[in-house]
Amino acid sequence: MSTAPKKPAPCPICGRPAEAAFKPFCSARCADVDLGRWLSDRYVIPAEDEDQIDPPPERAE
Ligand SMILES: [Zn+2]
């Protein structure tokens, strides 16, 4: 018999039991999904418009 000392919190992404290696997620994939959500929520991913790069209006004279 094996006694679980603590009941692992479920993965916030898929609800499966979290793995210690990927806490609080169950896998690297779910951690990546959460990171992607977090990033897209905080930062606006820049479009690939590298043609519109304005140089800083600074002139060192
Ligand atoms: Zn998961």
N, CA, C, O and the ligand as a Tripos MOL2 file, in Angstrom:
@<TRIPOS>MOLECULE
protein
  245   243    62     0     0
PROTEIN
NO_CHARGES

@<TRIPOS>ATOM
      1 N           0.8450   -1.2080    0.0000 N.3       1 MET1
      2 CA          0.0000    0.0000    0.0000 C.3       1 MET1
      3 C           0.8770    1.2540    0.0000 C.2       1 MET1
      4 O           1.9180    1.3070    0.6540 O.2       1 MET1
      5 N           0.4540    2.1910   -0.7030 N.am      2 SER2
      6 CA          1.1970    3.4490   -0.7210 C.3       2 SER2
      7 C           0.2940    4.5640   -0.2330 C.2       2 SER2
      8 O          -0.8340    4.7380   -0.6950 O.2       2 SER2
      9 N           0.8270    5.3040    0.7060 N.am      3 THR3
     10 CA          0.0380    6.4150    1.2330 C.3       3 THR3
     11 C           0.5480    7.7280    0.6620 C.2       3 THR3
     12 O           1.7320    8.0460    0.7660 O.2       3 THR3
     13 N          -0.3410    8.4700    0.0690 N.am      4 ALA4
     14 CA          0.0490    9.7640   -0.4880 C.3       4 ALA4
     15 C           0.0600   10.8060    0.6180 C.2       4 ALA4
     16 O          -0.9630   11.0350    1.2630 O.2       4 ALA4
     17 N           1.1840   11.4290    0.8430 N.am      5 PRO5
     18 CA          1.3010   12.4290    1.9200 C.3       5 PRO5
     19 C           0.4270   13.6420    1.6370 C.2       5 PRO5
     20 O          -0.2250   14.1770    2.5340 O.2       5 PRO5
     21 N           0.4230   14.0600    0.4000 N.am      6 LYS6
     22 CA         -0.3910   15.2260    0.0530 C.3       6 LYS6
     23 C          -1.1050   14.9700   -1.2540 C.2       6 LYS6
     24 O          -0.5650   14.3650   -2.1800 O.2       6 LYS6
     25 N          -2.2830   15.4300   -1.3010 N.am      7 LYS7
     26 CA         -3.0270   15.2800   -2.5470 C.3       7 LYS7
     27 C          -2.5970   16.3920   -3.5010 C.2       7 LYS7
     28 O          -2.7610   17.5760   -3.2040 O.2       7 LYS7
     29 N          -2.0510   16.0040   -4.6360 N.am      8 PRO8
     30 CA         -1.5520   17.0160   -5.5640 C.3       8 PRO8
     31 C          -2.6850   17.8500   -6.1270 C.2       8 PRO8
     32 O          -3.7610   17.3470   -6.4530 O.2       8 PRO8
     33 N          -2.4080   19.1440   -6.2290 N.am      9 ALA9
     34 CA         -3.4130   20.0250   -6.8010 C.3       9 ALA9
     35 C          -3.5640   19.7030   -8.2820 C.2       9 ALA9
     36 O          -2.5860   19.3910   -8.9620 O.2       9 ALA9
     37 N          -4.7660   19.7790   -8.7630 N.am     10 PRO10
     38 CA         -4.9750   19.4710  -10.1780 C.3      10 PRO10
     39 C          -4.3570   20.5250  -11.0820 C.2      10 PRO10
     40 O          -4.2580   21.6990  -10.7250 O.2      10 PRO10
     41 N          -3.9560   20.0860  -12.2360 N.am     11 CYS11
     42 CA         -3.3870   20.9850  -13.2210 C.3      11 CYS11
     43 C          -4.4330   22.0280  -13.6170 C.2      11 CYS11
     44 O          -5.5490   21.6700  -13.9960 O.2      11 CYS11
     45 N          -4.0830   23.3100  -13.5330 N.am     12 PRO12
     46 CA         -5.0400   24.3680  -13.8550 C.3      12 PRO12
     47 C          -5.4280   24.3850  -15.3250 C.2      12 PRO12
     48 O          -6.4050   25.0280  -15.7100 O.2      12 PRO12
     49 N          -4.6670   23.6850  -16.1350 N.am     13 ILE13
     50 CA         -4.9530   23.6880  -17.5680 C.3      13 ILE13
     51 C          -5.9120   22.5850  -17.9460 C.2      13 ILE13
     52 O          -6.9240   22.8210  -18.6060 O.2      13 ILE13
     53 N          -5.5810   21.3560  -17.5170 N.am     14 CYS14
     54 CA         -6.3910   20.2250  -17.9560 C.3      14 CYS14
     55 C          -7.0670   19.4980  -16.8010 C.2      14 CYS14
     56 O          -7.9420   18.6600  -17.0210 O.2      14 CYS14
     57 N          -6.6600   19.8180  -15.5520 N.am     15 GLY15
     58 CA         -7.3470   19.2330  -14.4120 C.3      15 GLY15
     59 C          -6.7690   17.9090  -13.9540 C.2      15 GLY15
     60 O          -7.2600   17.3220  -12.9910 O.2      15 GLY15
     61 N          -5.7220   17.4230  -14.6360 N.am     16 ARG16
     62 CA         -5.1080   16.1810  -14.2040 C.3      16 ARG16
     63 C          -4.1830   16.4700  -13.0170 C.2      16 ARG16
     64 O          -3.7760   17.6110  -12.7980 O.2      16 ARG16
     65 N          -3.8580   15.4200  -12.2570 N.am     17 PRO17
     66 CA         -2.9560   15.6080  -11.1010 C.3      17 PRO17
     67 C          -1.6230   16.1900  -11.5500 C.2      17 PRO17
     68 O          -1.0360   15.7410  -12.5340 O.2      17 PRO17
     69 N          -1.1580   17.1860  -10.8220 N.am     18 ALA18
     70 CA          0.0790   17.8640  -11.1880 C.3      18 ALA18
     71 C           1.2890   16.9880  -10.8940 C.2      18 ALA18
     72 O           1.2980   16.2240   -9.9290 O.2      18 ALA18
     73 N           2.2940   17.1080  -11.7260 N.am     19 GLU19
     74 CA          3.5630   16.4260  -11.4960 C.3      19 GLU19
     75 C           4.5000   17.3640  -10.7630 C.2      19 GLU19
     76 O           4.5090   18.5700  -11.0130 O.2      19 GLU19
     77 N           5.2900   16.8090   -9.8560 N.am     20 ALA20
     78 CA          6.2060   17.6380   -9.0720 C.3      20 ALA20
     79 C           7.1770   18.3870   -9.9710 C.2      20 ALA20
     80 O           7.5650   19.5180   -9.6780 O.2      20 ALA20
     81 N           7.5640   17.7510  -11.0630 N.am     21 ALA21
     82 CA          8.5520   18.3520  -11.9610 C.3      21 ALA21
     83 C           7.9750   19.5480  -12.7110 C.2      21 ALA21
     84 O           8.7040   20.4200  -13.1820 O.2      21 ALA21
     85 N           6.6590   19.5640  -12.8080 N.am     22 PHE22
     86 CA          6.0480   20.6370  -13.6040 C.3      22 PHE22
     87 C           5.0460   21.4490  -12.8060 C.2      22 PHE22
     88 O           4.1850   22.1180  -13.3760 O.2      22 PHE22
     89 N           5.1580   21.3900  -11.4850 N.am     23 LYS23
     90 CA          4.2240   22.1230  -10.6390 C.3      23 LYS23
     91 C           3.9970   23.5440  -11.1270 C.2      23 LYS23
     92 O           4.9550   24.2000  -11.5350 O.2      23 LYS23
     93 N           2.7740   24.0430  -11.1000 N.am     24 PRO24
     94 CA          1.5820   23.3080  -10.6590 C.3      24 PRO24
     95 C           0.8950   22.5850  -11.8010 C.2      24 PRO24
     96 O          -0.2960   22.2840  -11.7310 O.2      24 PRO24
     97 N           1.6370   22.3130  -12.8350 N.am     25 PHE25
     98 CA          1.0280   21.6900  -14.0050 C.3      25 PHE25
     99 C           1.3300   20.1990  -14.0390 C.2      25 PHE25
    100 O           2.1220   19.6970  -13.2420 O.2      25 PHE25
    101 N           0.7010   19.5080  -14.9560 N.am     26 CYS26
    102 CA          0.8830   18.0640  -15.0370 C.3      26 CYS26
    103 C           1.9570   17.7080  -16.0350 C.2      26 CYS26
    104 O           2.4700   16.5890  -16.0390 O.2      26 CYS26
    105 N           2.2970   18.6620  -16.8840 N.am     27 SER27
    106 CA          3.2850   18.3560  -17.9000 C.3      27 SER27
    107 C           3.8670   19.6500  -18.4440 C.2      27 SER27
    108 O           3.3380   20.7370  -18.2100 O.2      27 SER27
    109 N           4.9690   19.5120  -19.1770 N.am     28 ALA28
    110 CA          5.6030   20.6910  -19.7630 C.3      28 ALA28
    111 C           4.6530   21.3510  -20.7570 C.2      28 ALA28
    112 O           4.6640   22.5690  -20.9360 O.2      28 ALA28
    113 N           3.8510   20.5430  -21.3840 N.am     29 ARG29
    114 CA          2.9250   21.0860  -22.3770 C.3      29 ARG29
    115 C           1.9140   22.0240  -21.7280 C.2      29 ARG29
    116 O           1.6470   23.1110  -22.2400 O.2      29 ARG29
    117 N           1.3550   21.5990  -20.5970 N.am     30 CYS30
    118 CA          0.3770   22.4490  -19.9270 C.3      30 CYS30
    119 C           1.0500   23.7060  -19.3810 C.2      30 CYS30
    120 O           0.4530   24.7820  -19.3880 O.2      30 CYS30
    121 N           2.2780   23.5780  -18.9120 N.am     31 ALA31
    122 CA          3.0090   24.7510  -18.4350 C.3      31 ALA31
    123 C           3.2190   25.7290  -19.5820 C.2      31 ALA31
    124 O           3.1480   26.9450  -19.4070 O.2      31 ALA31
    125 N           3.4790   25.1760  -20.7500 N.am     32 ASP32
    126 CA          3.7130   26.0070  -21.9210 C.3      32 ASP32
    127 C           2.4120   26.7030  -22.3370 C.2      32 ASP32
    128 O           2.4190   27.8690  -22.7320 O.2      32 ASP32
    129 N           1.3270   25.9880  -22.2450 N.am     33 VAL33
    130 CA          0.0300   26.5720  -22.5840 C.3      33 VAL33
    131 C          -0.2850   27.7370  -21.6670 C.2      33 VAL33
    132 O          -0.7470   28.7910  -22.1040 O.2      33 VAL33
    133 N          -0.0220   27.5230  -20.3690 N.am     34 ASP34
    134 CA         -0.3040   28.5810  -19.4040 C.3      34 ASP34
    135 C           0.5980   29.7810  -19.6360 C.2      34 ASP34
    136 O           0.1620   30.9270  -19.5270 O.2      34 ASP34
    137 N           1.8510   29.5140  -19.9540 N.am     35 LEU35
    138 CA          2.7940   30.6020  -20.2090 C.3      35 LEU35
    139 C           2.3480   31.3940  -21.4300 C.2      35 LEU35
    140 O           2.4060   32.6230  -21.4480 O.2      35 LEU35
    141 N           1.9060   30.6770  -22.4370 N.am     36 GLY36
    142 CA          1.4330   31.3450  -23.6520 C.3      36 GLY36
    143 C           0.2300   32.2200  -23.3650 C.2      36 GLY36
    144 O           0.1200   33.3270  -23.8930 O.2      36 GLY36
    145 N          -0.6680   31.7290  -22.5350 N.am     37 ARG37
    146 CA         -1.8410   32.5310  -22.1700 C.3      37 ARG37
    147 C          -1.4260   33.7690  -21.4030 C.2      37 ARG37
    148 O          -1.9340   34.8660  -21.6310 O.2      37 ARG37
    149 N          -0.5000   33.5690  -20.4990 N.am     38 TRP38
    150 CA         -0.0450   34.6760  -19.6530 C.3      38 TRP38
    151 C           0.6220   35.7400  -20.5060 C.2      38 TRP38
    152 O           0.3660   36.9330  -20.3410 O.2      38 TRP38
    153 N           1.4650   35.3100  -21.4040 N.am     39 LEU39
    154 CA          2.1780   36.2600  -22.2430 C.3      39 LEU39
    155 C           1.2160   37.0000  -23.1640 C.2      39 LEU39
    156 O           1.2900   38.2220  -23.2940 O.2      39 LEU39
    157 N           0.3260   36.2690  -23.7950 N.am     40 SER40
    158 CA         -0.5860   36.9030  -24.7410 C.3      40 SER40
    159 C          -1.5560   37.8180  -24.0160 C.2      40 SER40
    160 O          -2.1220   38.7380  -24.6070 O.2      40 SER40
    161 N          -1.7430   37.5520  -22.7200 N.am     41 ASP41
    162 CA         -2.6500   38.3820  -21.9470 C.3      41 ASP41
    163 C          -1.9840   39.6820  -21.5210 C.2      41 ASP41
    164 O          -2.6370   40.7160  -21.3770 O.2      41 ASP41
    165 N          -0.6800   39.6100  -21.3240 N.am     42 ARG42
    166 CA          0.0430   40.7800  -20.8210 C.3      42 ARG42
    167 C           0.6670   41.5990  -21.9320 C.2      42 ARG42
    168 O           0.6880   42.8290  -21.8880 O.2      42 ARG42
    169 N           1.1590   40.9120  -22.9000 N.am     43 TYR43
    170 CA          1.8640   41.6170  -23.9590 C.3      43 TYR43
    171 C           1.1480   41.4220  -25.2810 C.2      43 TYR43
    172 O           0.5860   40.3640  -25.5650 O.2      43 TYR43
    173 N           1.1860   42.4630  -26.0660 N.am     44 VAL44
    174 CA          0.6480   42.3270  -27.4050 C.3      44 VAL44
    175 C           1.7670   41.8070  -28.2990 C.2      44 VAL44
    176 O           2.8080   42.4430  -28.4690 O.2      44 VAL44
    177 N           1.5220   40.6580  -28.8480 N.am     45 ILE45
    178 CA          2.5470   40.0770  -29.7080 C.3      45 ILE45
    179 C           2.6900   40.9290  -30.9640 C.2      45 ILE45
    180 O           1.7220   41.0940  -31.7070 O.2      45 ILE45
    181 N           3.8740   41.4720  -31.2140 N.am     46 PRO46
    182 CA          4.0680   42.3640  -32.3550 C.3      46 PRO46
    183 C           3.9060   41.6260  -33.6670 C.2      46 PRO46
    184 O           4.3540   40.4920  -33.8390 O.2      46 PRO46
    185 N           3.2650   42.2970  -34.5630 N.am     47 ALA47
    186 CA          3.1090   41.7100  -35.8870 C.3      47 ALA47
    187 C           4.4390   41.7520  -36.6230 C.2      47 ALA47
    188 O           5.3450   42.5050  -36.2670 O.2      47 ALA47
    189 N           4.5310   40.9460  -37.6330 N.am     48 GLU48
    190 CA          5.8000   40.8870  -38.3460 C.3      48 GLU48
    191 C           5.8940   41.9950  -39.3890 C.2      48 GLU48
    192 O           5.9970   41.7370  -40.5880 O.2      48 GLU48
    193 N           5.8580   43.2090  -38.9120 N.am     49 ASP49
    194 CA          6.0020   44.3510  -39.8170 C.3      49 ASP49
    195 C           7.3290   45.0390  -39.5340 C.2      49 ASP49
    196 O           7.3880   46.0670  -38.8590 O.2      49 ASP49
    197 N           8.3500   44.4680  -40.0460 N.am     50 GLU50
    198 CA          9.6680   45.0340  -39.7730 C.3      50 GLU50
    199 C          10.0160   46.1520  -40.7460 C.2      50 GLU50
    200 O          11.1160   46.7030  -40.7230 O.2      50 GLU50
    201 N           9.0610   46.4690  -41.5910 N.am     51 ASP51
    202 CA          9.3160   47.5720  -42.5280 C.3      51 ASP51
    203 C           9.0610   48.9120  -41.8660 C.2      51 ASP51
    204 O           9.5750   49.9470  -42.2920 O.2      51 ASP51
    205 N           8.2480   48.8690  -40.8040 N.am     52 GLN52
    206 CA          7.8970   50.1270  -40.1580 C.3      52 GLN52
    207 C           8.7010   50.3150  -38.8880 C.2      52 GLN52
    208 O           8.1590   50.2680  -37.7840 O.2      52 GLN52
    209 N           9.9530   50.5200  -39.0460 N.am     53 ILE53
    210 CA         10.8010   50.7660  -37.8830 C.3      53 ILE53
    211 C          11.2350   52.2290  -37.9010 C.2      53 ILE53
    212 O          11.9920   52.6580  -38.7730 O.2      53 ILE53
    213 N          10.7530   52.9660  -36.9470 N.am     54 ASP54
    214 CA         11.1210   54.3800  -36.8890 C.3      54 ASP54
    215 C          12.3690   54.5490  -36.0290 C.2      54 ASP54
    216 O          12.4100   54.0680  -34.8970 O.2      54 ASP54
    217 N          13.3560   55.2080  -36.5410 N.am     55 PRO55
    218 CA         14.5550   55.4570  -35.7420 C.3      55 PRO55
    219 C          14.2540   56.4540  -34.6470 C.2      55 PRO55
    220 O          13.4350   57.3530  -34.8380 O.2      55 PRO55
    221 N          14.8980   56.3140  -33.5070 N.am     56 PRO56
    222 CA         14.6550   57.2380  -32.3850 C.3      56 PRO56
    223 C          15.0540   58.6650  -32.7620 C.2      56 PRO56
    224 O          16.1230   58.8820  -33.3330 O.2      56 PRO56
    225 N          14.1970   59.6330  -32.4430 N.am     57 PRO57
    226 CA         14.4670   61.0420  -32.8130 C.3      57 PRO57
    227 C          15.5240   61.6780  -31.9270 C.2      57 PRO57
    228 O          15.2930   62.7010  -31.2830 O.2      57 PRO57
    229 N          16.6610   61.0620  -31.9140 N.am     58 GLU58
    230 CA         17.7400   61.6140  -31.0970 C.3      58 GLU58
    231 C          18.9430   61.9350  -31.9900 C.2      58 GLU58
    232 O          19.3950   61.1000  -32.7730 O.2      58 GLU58
    233 N          19.4330   63.1270  -31.8580 N.am     59 ARG59
    234 CA         20.6060   63.5140  -32.6370 C.3      59 ARG59
    235 C          21.7380   63.9510  -31.7180 C.2      59 ARG59
    236 O          21.6290   64.9560  -31.0160 O.2      59 ARG59
    237 N          22.7740   63.2220  -31.7260 N.am     60 ALA60
    238 CA         23.9080   63.5830  -30.8880 C.3      60 ALA60
    239 C          24.8270   64.5200  -31.6510 C.2      60 ALA60
    240 O          25.5560   64.1160  -32.5580 O.2      60 ALA60
    241 N          24.7700   65.7750  -31.2580 N.am     61 GLU61
    242 CA         25.6560   66.7450  -31.9350 C.3      61 GLU61
    243 C          26.4490   67.5310  -30.9060 C.2      61 GLU61
    244 O          27.2480   68.3940  -31.2690 O.2      61 GLU61
    245 ZN         -2.2900   19.5350  -17.5090 Zn       62 ZN62
@<TRIPOS>BOND
     1     1     2 1
     2     2     3 1
     3     3     4 2
     4     3     5 am
     5     5     6 1
     6     6     7 1
     7     7     8 2
     8     7     9 am
     9     9    10 1
    10    10    11 1
    11    11    12 2
    12    11    13 am
    13    13    14 1
    14    14    15 1
    15    15    16 2
    16    15    17 am
    17    17    18 1
    18    18    19 1
    19    19    20 2
    20    19    21 am
    21    21    22 1
    22    22    23 1
    23    23    24 2
    24    23    25 am
    25    25    26 1
    26    26    27 1
    27    27    28 2
    28    27    29 am
    29    29    30 1
    30    30    31 1
    31    31    32 2
    32    31    33 am
    33    33    34 1
    34    34    35 1
    35    35    36 2
    36    35    37 am
    37    37    38 1
    38    38    39 1
    39    39    40 2
    40    39    41 am
    41    41    42 1
    42    42    43 1
    43    43    44 2
    44    43    45 am
    45    45    46 1
    46    46    47 1
    47    47    48 2
    48    47    49 am
    49    49    50 1
    50    50    51 1
    51    51    52 2
    52    51    53 am
    53    53    54 1
    54    54    55 1
    55    55    56 2
    56    55    57 am
    57    57    58 1
    58    58    59 1
    59    59    60 2
    60    59    61 am
    61    61    62 1
    62    62    63 1
    63    63    64 2
    64    63    65 am
    65    65    66 1
    66    66    67 1
    67    67    68 2
    68    67    69 am
    69    69    70 1
    70    70    71 1
    71    71    72 2
    72    71    73 am
    73    73    74 1
    74    74    75 1
    75    75    76 2
    76    75    77 am
    77    77    78 1
    78    78    79 1
    79    79    80 2
    80    79    81 am
    81    81    82 1
    82    82    83 1
    83    83    84 2
    84    83    85 am
    85    85    86 1
    86    86    87 1
    87    87    88 2
    88    87    89 am
    89    89    90 1
    90    90    91 1
    91    91    92 2
    92    91    93 am
    93    93    94 1
    94    94    95 1
    95    95    96 2
    96    95    97 am
    97    97    98 1
    98    98    99 1
    99    99   100 2
   100    99   101 am
   101   101   102 1
   102   102   103 1
   103   103   104 2
   104   103   105 am
   105   105   106 1
   106   106   107 1
   107   107   108 2
   108   107   109 am
   109   109   110 1
   110   110   111 1
   111   111   112 2
   112   111   113 am
   113   113   114 1
   114   114   115 1
   115   115   116 2
   116   115   117 am
   117   117   118 1
   118   118   119 1
   119   119   120 2
   120   119   121 am
   121   121   122 1
   122   122   123 1
   123   123   124 2
   124   123   125 am
   125   125   126 1
   126   126   127 1
   127   127   128 2
   128   127   129 am
   129   129   130 1
   130   130   131 1
   131   131   132 2
   132   131   133 am
   133   133   134 1
   134   134   135 1
   135   135   136 2
   136   135   137 am
   137   137   138 1
   138   138   139 1
   139   139   140 2
   140   139   141 am
   141   141   142 1
   142   142   143 1
   143   143   144 2
   144   143   145 am
   145   145   146 1
   146   146   147 1
   147   147   148 2
   148   147   149 am
   149   149   150 1
   150   150   151 1
   151   151   152 2
   152   151   153 am
   153   153   154 1
   154   154   155 1
   155   155   156 2
   156   155   157 am
   157   157   158 1
   158   158   159 1
   159   159   160 2
   160   159   161 am
   161   161   162 1
   162   162   163 1
   163   163   164 2
   164   163   165 am
   165   165   166 1
   166   166   167 1
   167   167   168 2
   168   167   169 am
   169   169   170 1
   170   170   171 1
   171   171   172 2
   172   171   173 am
   173   173   174 1
   174   174   175 1
   175   175   176 2
   176   175   177 am
   177   177   178 1
   178   178   179 1
   179   179   180 2
   180   179   181 am
   181   181   182 1
   182   182   183 1
   183   183   184 2
   184   183   185 am
   185   185   186 1
   186   186   187 1
   187   187   188 2
   188   187   189 am
   189   189   190 1
   190   190   191 1
   191   191   192 2
   192   191   193 am
   193   193   194 1
   194   194   195 1
   195   195   196 2
   196   195   197 am
   197   197   198 1
   198   198   199 1
   199   199   200 2
   200   199   201 am
   201   201   202 1
   202   202   203 1
   203   203   204 2
   204   203   205 am
   205   205   206 1
   206   206   207 1
   207   207   208 2
   208   207   209 am
   209   209   210 1
   210   210   211 1
   211   211   212 2
   212   211   213 am
   213   213   214 1
   214   214   215 1
   215   215   216 2
   216   215   217 am
   217   217   218 1
   218   218   219 1
   219   219   220 2
   220   219   221 am
   221   221   222 1
   222   222   223 1
   223   223   224 2
   224   223   225 am
   225   225   226 1
   226   226   227 1
   227   227   228 2
   228   227   229 am
   229   229   230 1
   230   230   231 1
   231   231   232 2
   232   231   233 am
   233   233   234 1
   234   234   235 1
   235   235   236 2
   236   235   237 am
   237   237   238 1
   238   238   239 1
   239   239   240 2
   240   239   241 am
   241   241   242 1
   242   242   243 1
   243   243   244 2
@<TRIPOS>SUBSTRUCTURE
     1 MET1         2 RESIDUE 1 A MET
     2 SER2         6 RESIDUE 1 A SER
     3 THR3        10 RESIDUE 1 A THR
     4 ALA4        14 RESIDUE 1 A ALA
     5 PRO5        18 RESIDUE 1 A PRO
     6 LYS6        22 RESIDUE 1 A LYS
     7 LYS7        26 RESIDUE 1 A LYS
     8 PRO8        30 RESIDUE 1 A PRO
     9 ALA9        34 RESIDUE 1 A ALA
    10 PRO10       38 RESIDUE 1 A PRO
    11 CYS11       42 RESIDUE 1 A CYS
    12 PRO12       46 RESIDUE 1 A PRO
    13 ILE13       50 RESIDUE 1 A ILE
    14 CYS14       54 RESIDUE 1 A CYS
    15 GLY15       58 RESIDUE 1 A GLY
    16 ARG16       62 RESIDUE 1 A ARG
    17 PRO17       66 RESIDUE 1 A PRO
    18 ALA18       70 RESIDUE 1 A ALA
    19 GLU19       74 RESIDUE 1 A GLU
    20 ALA20       78 RESIDUE 1 A ALA
    21 ALA21       82 RESIDUE 1 A ALA
    22 PHE22       86 RESIDUE 1 A PHE
    23 LYS23       90 RESIDUE 1 A LYS
    24 PRO24       94 RESIDUE 1 A PRO
    25 PHE25       98 RESIDUE 1 A PHE
    26 CYS26      102 RESIDUE 1 A CYS
    27 SER27      106 RESIDUE 1 A SER
    28 ALA28      110 RESIDUE 1 A ALA
    29 ARG29      114 RESIDUE 1 A ARG
    30 CYS30      118 RESIDUE 1 A CYS
    31 ALA31      122 RESIDUE 1 A ALA
    32 ASP32      126 RESIDUE 1 A ASP
    33 VAL33      130 RESIDUE 1 A VAL
    34 ASP34      134 RESIDUE 1 A ASP
    35 LEU35      138 RESIDUE 1 A LEU
    36 GLY36      142 RESIDUE 1 A GLY
    37 ARG37      146 RESIDUE 1 A ARG
    38 TRP38      150 RESIDUE 1 A TRP
    39 LEU39      154 RESIDUE 1 A LEU
    40 SER40      158 RESIDUE 1 A SER
    41 ASP41      162 RESIDUE 1 A ASP
    42 ARG42      166 RESIDUE 1 A ARG
    43 TYR43      170 RESIDUE 1 A TYR
    44 VAL44      174 RESIDUE 1 A VAL
    45 ILE45      178 RESIDUE 1 A ILE
    46 PRO46      182 RESIDUE 1 A PRO
    47 ALA47      186 RESIDUE 1 A ALA
    48 GLU48      190 RESIDUE 1 A GLU
    49 ASP49      194 RESIDUE 1 A ASP
    50 GLU50      198 RESIDUE 1 A GLU
    51 ASP51      202 RESIDUE 1 A ASP
    52 GLN52      206 RESIDUE 1 A GLN
    53 ILE53      210 RESIDUE 1 A ILE
    54 ASP54      214 RESIDUE 1 A ASP
    55 PRO55      218 RESIDUE 1 A PRO
    56 PRO56      222 RESIDUE 1 A PRO
    57 PRO57      226 RESIDUE 1 A PRO
    58 GLU58      230 RESIDUE 1 A GLU
    59 ARG59      234 RESIDUE 1 A ARG
    60 ALA60      238 RESIDUE 1 A ALA
    61 GLU61      242 RESIDUE 1 A GLU
    62 ZN62       245 GROUP 0 **** ****
